[in-house]
Amino acid sequence: MGKKSKKSKEEIIAKRLAKAQAGAWVPRPFEGLPFEADLVCLRELVPSATATAKLTEEYGGHDVTFASLLPAAWQALHRADGLLMAGLQVPFSSPDPSRDIAAALLAVAEGEPGTYREVTSQPGEGPRLQDILDTSVPFTVTVHETFDFWLPEDESLRDEDVVAALDQANEAISPTEKLVSAPAAYWTNMAGRVYVRWAHTAPEDTVLGALARLHAKGQNDMGTEGGKYRGCFRAHGIAVPVWEFPPDTQPDDLEEGLATFRTRFDEAAAVTAPLDYEERRAKAGVVSRQLTIR
């Protein structure tokens, strides 16, 4: 009887711990995923995009399409043609968005085509994206001009309500393209103003220090004449610096400069010496222009 009682207490403690962990805020929820930076960009910055992924065999081995946004801001959708989709831009989340998305994906995977999952702030205990995704599968991002990817190619399988929602959703899209000269860098034209947001998974202090060193030298222009550093987002625990360019700047105009700037940035980030006086002043300015999204 004594052993049984002891085991029961251990089980109770384990369950309490799991419950507490499930409700704990995770400051960097997508850490450990090789595509963390792109995932954050699709969730917070890119209006219309998809990316390829796959569940591990343990969780069914299904192909998955991550989407910046799904109809009605659903968290996940088992589309009528069988495709599993995970929605990233949702109106709210639990303290661990990675667990939210994983729970929704697994739920619709078990449902029939046409099943969808609305967002919840209480996904409960369970695996996270880091547990259910086969990270050897490339997370290939495709930026779209519309939300037509919501619909199956077979018109007979299209949901009339989703079709009706498309026009309104498409009107809200700002032109956006993924740059190729640096990982997780996105060009966008917002109401006639051109920006590049470049997400980094290096520690925030390393990113800000590198920007400060470059800023002090007058080199924080992202490698292109007319480029101006505007500030830095903090999203899901990673830093996303932002530069603005003249309104007629196109993505192809930036690739060569970005490649050069990437090398310059990496060299500055590798410096371990303390910042000098001018660099400390520059860092104060860089830090003052930070904005936390969530």
C-alpha positions in Angstrom: 0.0 0.0 0.0 2.9 2.3 0.9 4.5 2.0 -2.6 1.2 2.6 -4.3 0.7 5.8 -2.3 4.2 7.0 -3.1 3.7 6.4 -6.8 0.4 8.2 -6.8 2.0 11.2 -5.2 4.8 11.2 -7.8 2.2 11.0 -10.5 0.2 13.9 -9.0 3.4 16.0 -8.8 4.3 15.2 -12.4 0.8 16.2 -13.6 0.9 19.4 -11.6 4.3 20.2 -13.1 3.1 19.5 -16.7 0.0 21.7 -16.1 2.2 24.5 -14.8 4.6 24.3 -17.7 1.6 24.3 -20.2 0.5 27.6 -18.7 3.9 29.3 -18.4 4.8 32.2 -20.6 7.5 31.3 -23.2 9.5 34.4 -24.1 10.9 32.8 -27.3 8.3 30.2 -28.3 9.8 29.1 -31.6 13.4 28.8 -30.4 15.1 25.6 -31.7 13.3 25.5 -35.0 15.8 26.1 -37.8 13.3 28.4 -39.5 12.5 30.4 -36.4 13.1 33.8 -38.0 11.0 33.1 -41.1 8.2 31.7 -38.9 8.2 34.9 -36.8 8.1 37.1 -39.9 5.1 35.2 -41.3 3.4 35.5 -38.0 4.0 39.2 -37.4 5.1 41.0 -40.6 4.4 39.3 -43.9 0.8 39.8 -45.0 0.3 36.8 -47.4 2.7 33.9 -47.6 2.9 30.1 -47.2 5.7 27.8 -46.2 6.2 24.0 -46.5 6.7 21.7 -43.6 6.0 18.1 -42.5 4.9 16.3 -39.4 7.2 13.6 -38.0 6.2 10.0 -38.7 5.2 9.7 -35.0 2.5 12.3 -35.6 1.3 11.0 -39.0 4.0 12.2 -41.4 1.5 14.6 -43.2 2.7 17.5 -45.3 1.8 20.8 -43.8 1.4 24.3 -45.2 2.1 27.2 -42.8 0.1 30.3 -43.8 0.5 33.8 -42.6 -3.3 34.0 -42.4 -6.2 31.7 -42.8 -9.9 32.5 -43.3 -11.5 34.1 -40.2 -8.0 33.9 -38.6 -8.4 30.2 -38.0 -5.5 28.5 -36.2 -5.6 25.4 -38.5 -7.5 24.0 -41.4 -7.9 20.6 -43.0 -8.7 21.9 -46.4 -11.4 20.1 -48.6 -8.7 18.6 -50.8 -6.9 17.1 -47.8 -4.2 19.7 -47.3 -3.3 20.5 -43.7 -2.8 24.2 -43.0 -1.6 26.1 -39.9 -2.5 29.8 -39.5 0.1 32.0 -37.9 -1.7 35.4 -37.7 -4.3 35.1 -35.0 -6.0 37.6 -32.7 -4.7 36.1 -29.5 -2.7 33.2 -28.2 -1.8 31.3 -25.0 1.6 32.0 -23.3 3.1 29.5 -25.7 2.1 30.0 -29.4 4.1 27.0 -30.4 1.9 24.7 -28.3 -1.2 26.5 -29.7 -0.3 25.8 -33.3 0.8 22.2 -32.6 -2.5 21.4 -30.8 -4.6 22.9 -33.6 -2.7 21.1 -36.3 -3.0 17.7 -34.6 -6.7 18.3 -34.0 -7.5 19.0 -37.7 -5.3 16.2 -38.8 -7.6 13.8 -37.0 -10.7 15.4 -38.5 -12.3 15.1 -41.9 -11.5 17.4 -44.8 -13.3 20.7 -44.1 -12.4 20.7 -40.4 -11.0 23.9 -39.0 -9.8 25.0 -35.6 -10.4 28.4 -34.1 -7.7 30.0 -32.0 -7.8 29.2 -28.2 -5.8 30.7 -25.3 -5.9 27.4 -23.5 -4.6 24.6 -25.7 -3.8 22.5 -22.6 -0.9 20.1 -22.2 0.7 18.5 -25.2 3.5 18.7 -27.7 4.9 21.8 -29.3 5.9 22.5 -32.9 9.5 21.6 -31.9 8.1 18.1 -31.0 5.9 17.4 -34.0 7.7 18.8 -37.1 10.3 17.1 -39.2 12.9 19.8 -39.2 14.9 18.2 -41.9 12.2 19.2 -44.4 12.9 22.7 -45.9 10.7 25.5 -44.7 10.4 27.0 -48.2 8.6 30.4 -48.1 6.4 31.6 -50.9 5.2 35.2 -50.7 1.8 35.7 -52.5 0.0 38.7 -53.9 -3.4 37.4 -52.8 -4.9 34.9 -50.4 -6.0 32.6 -53.2 -4.0 29.8 -51.6 -6.9 29.4 -49.2 -8.8 27.6 -52.0 -8.3 24.1 -53.4 -7.5 24.1 -57.2 -10.6 21.9 -57.7 -13.4 24.5 -57.9 -16.0 22.0 -56.9 -14.3 21.7 -53.4 -14.3 25.4 -52.7 -16.2 26.8 -49.8 -18.5 29.6 -50.8 -18.0 31.5 -47.5 -14.2 31.5 -48.0 -14.5 32.6 -51.6 -16.7 35.5 -50.4 -14.1 36.6 -47.9 -11.2 36.6 -50.4 -11.9 40.0 -52.0 -11.9 41.9 -48.7 -8.8 40.1 -47.5 -6.9 40.7 -50.7 -7.5 44.5 -50.4 -5.4 44.6 -47.2 -2.2 43.2 -48.7 0.8 45.4 -48.9 3.2 44.3 -51.7 5.9 42.2 -50.1 8.9 40.1 -51.4 11.4 37.8 -49.7 15.0 38.9 -50.4 17.5 36.2 -51.1 20.8 37.8 -50.0 20.1 37.3 -46.3 17.9 34.9 -44.4 14.5 36.1 -43.2 14.8 39.6 -44.9 11.6 41.0 -46.4 11.0 44.0 -48.7 7.6 45.7 -48.4 5.9 48.8 -49.8 3.4 50.2 -47.3 1.3 53.1 -48.5 4.1 54.2 -50.8 6.9 53.8 -48.2 9.5 51.1 -48.8 11.0 49.1 -45.9 13.1 46.0 -45.3 12.7 44.0 -42.1 15.5 41.5 -41.4 14.8 39.1 -38.5 17.8 37.7 -36.5 18.0 34.7 -34.2 21.3 35.8 -32.6 21.0 37.1 -29.1 19.4 40.6 -29.1 22.3 42.3 -27.4 24.6 40.9 -30.2 22.3 42.3 -32.9 22.0 45.7 -31.2 25.8 45.8 -30.6 26.5 45.1 -34.2 24.1 47.8 -35.4 25.6 50.2 -32.9 29.2 49.6 -34.3 27.9 50.1 -37.8 25.8 53.1 -36.9 28.8 54.8 -35.3 30.7 54.4 -38.6 27.8 55.7 -40.7 27.4 52.3 -42.2 24.0 51.3 -41.0 22.3 51.8 -44.3 21.8 48.1 -45.3 24.4 48.5 -48.0 22.3 50.7 -50.3 22.5 54.5 -50.9 19.5 56.2 -49.4 18.9 53.4 -46.9 18.0 54.7 -43.4 17.8 52.7 -40.2 14.4 53.3 -38.6 14.4 51.0 -35.6 14.0 47.5 -34.4 11.0 45.3 -33.6 11.2 42.7 -30.8 8.9 39.8 -31.7 8.7 36.5 -29.9 12.1 37.0 -28.4 14.1 37.9 -31.5 15.2 41.2 -33.0 13.9 42.5 -36.3 15.8 45.6 -37.5 14.0 47.9 -40.1 15.4 50.1 -42.8 13.6 52.6 -45.1 14.5 53.3 -48.7 13.3 55.8 -51.3 9.8 55.0 -52.6 10.9 53.7 -56.0 13.3 51.1 -54.5 12.6 47.6 -55.8 13.7 44.3 -54.3 16.3 43.7 -57.0 17.8 47.1 -56.2 18.7 45.9 -52.7 20.1 42.4 -53.2 23.8 43.4 -53.9 23.9 45.9 -51.1 22.3 43.5 -48.7 24.9 40.8 -49.5 27.7 43.3 -48.7 25.9 44.5 -45.6 25.3 41.0 -44.3 29.1 40.4 -44.4 29.7 43.8 -42.7 27.0 43.0 -40.1 28.4 39.5 -39.3 31.9 41.0 -38.8 30.6 43.6 -36.4 28.6 40.9 -34.5 31.7 38.8 -34.1 33.6 41.6 -32.3 33.9 40.9 -28.6 35.6 44.0 -27.5 33.6 46.5 -25.4 31.8 49.3 -27.3 33.8 52.5 -27.4 32.3 55.9 -26.5 30.8 56.6 -30.0 29.5 53.1 -30.3 27.8 53.3 -26.9 26.2 56.6 -27.9 25.0 54.9 -31.1 23.6 51.9 -29.2 21.6 54.3 -27.0 20.0 55.6 -30.1 19.4 52.1 -31.5 17.9 50.9 -28.3 15.6 53.9 -28.0 14.0 52.9 -31.4 12.9 49.5 -30.3 9.3 48.3 -30.3 8.0 45.1 -28.8 5.2 43.5 -30.9 4.6 40.6 -28.6 
